[in-house]
């Protein structure tokens, strides 16, 4: 039996938002590895190996914790996915491979918490991409009547020796980057932690989120999906329909960045193509925009 159309549409919308989070800051204008802002990489949602986080005395973290409220009954189930980027080194440039950990569906009735799921991802080459390993821990407790406080903790358990002698760039190759969590409830509803009903505010104040910010996603009349992101978002974030694709830059202004890409020299474009598949696709997409698509980026009048 196929999924209902609204469920499929919601999943597509949620994944578009999650993908924007996944690649936020991956490569920035002028989209060349030689640019200073791309040589000194900055990443959201970095979970380093525990040994490196300890060596850095609190300036880095190996753990991310999401806590949220869920209206639930005996029929409620929850699907949990953890996604992150696994970096690899190619010609001094840190490329990314998408990783996803899908947990077994949680049936709230009779749920014995906490439950832990360990995972491992191999490296493609010992010199360019290292194996990483981690753990996801799920637990739930009653917050108020018919409302649970659901907790998802992600830990980087990758072995990383001599951590106090090694650089952050080295640690990043053993880290989870742009780490975030997607939760979907069936026969249940998540509670907004930004616009919490009065009867749940005391329970919401007990939710502790470390390195992440859970918000409702999907259709605004539903509360079945929650995205816990290392980037601060509002409930029900949207991708602007005028945007032709991700430009990897927070609160990006598509028209300005598109025009700047089109003004790059041939040598700069050649370097951009060499920065990996994502940069190459961004350049090709920009160069193929029609005049109508470019004009569509110029602005939009809305009635309020």
BELQUILIN-V836289 format. One record per backbone hydrogen bond with DSSP energy under -0.5 kcal/mol. NH is the residue of the N-H (numbers start at 1). CO is the residue of the C=O. Records with the same first field share a line. If there is no record, write none. Layout:
NH: CO + CO
This chain:
8: 4
9: 5
10: 6
11: 7
12: 8
13: 9
14: 10
15: 11
16: 12
17: 13
18: 14
19: 15
20: 16
21: 17
22: 18
23: 19
24: 21
25: 248
26: 23
31: 28
35: 32
38: 35
39: 35
40: 36
41: 39
44: 24
47: 45 + 176
48: 46 + 61
50: 156
53: 49
54: 50
55: 51
56: 52
57: 54
58: 53
59: 56
64: 154
65: 210
66: 152
68: 150
69: 191
70: 148
71: 189
72: 70 + 146
76: 73
77: 186
78: 106
79: 184
81: 182
82: 101
83: 180
84: 99
85: 177
86: 97
87: 85
88: 95
89: 128
90: 88 + 93
93: 90
95: 88 + 93
97: 86
99: 84
101: 82
102: 100
103: 80 + 101
106: 78
107: 105
108: 76 + 106
111: 108
113: 111
114: 138
115: 138
117: 136
119: 134
121: 132
125: 129
128: 125
129: 125
130: 173
132: 121
134: 119
135: 155
136: 117
137: 153
138: 115
139: 151
141: 149
143: 144 + 147
144: 147
147: 144
148: 70
149: 141
150: 68 + 148
151: 139
152: 66
153: 137
154: 64
155: 135
156: 62
157: 133 + 155
158: 133
165: 162
166: 163
171: 167
172: 168
173: 169 + 170
174: 171
175: 172
176: 47
177: 85 + 175
178: 44
179: 45
180: 83
181: 228
182: 81
183: 226
184: 79
185: 224
186: 77
189: 71
190: 223
191: 69
200: 197
201: 197 + 198
204: 200
205: 201
206: 203
207: 204
209: 207
210: 65 + 208
211: 209
213: 229
215: 227
217: 225
222: 219
225: 217
226: 183
227: 215
228: 181 + 226
229: 213 + 227
236: 216
237: 234
240: 238
243: 240
252: 249
254: 252
257: 253
258: 254
259: 255
260: 256
261: 257
262: 258
263: 259
264: 261
269: 265
270: 266
271: 267
272: 268
273: 269
274: 270
275: 272
276: 273
280: 276
281: 277
282: 278
283: 279
284: 280
285: 281
286: 282
287: 283
288: 284
289: 286
294: 290
295: 291
296: 292
297: 293 + 294
298: 295
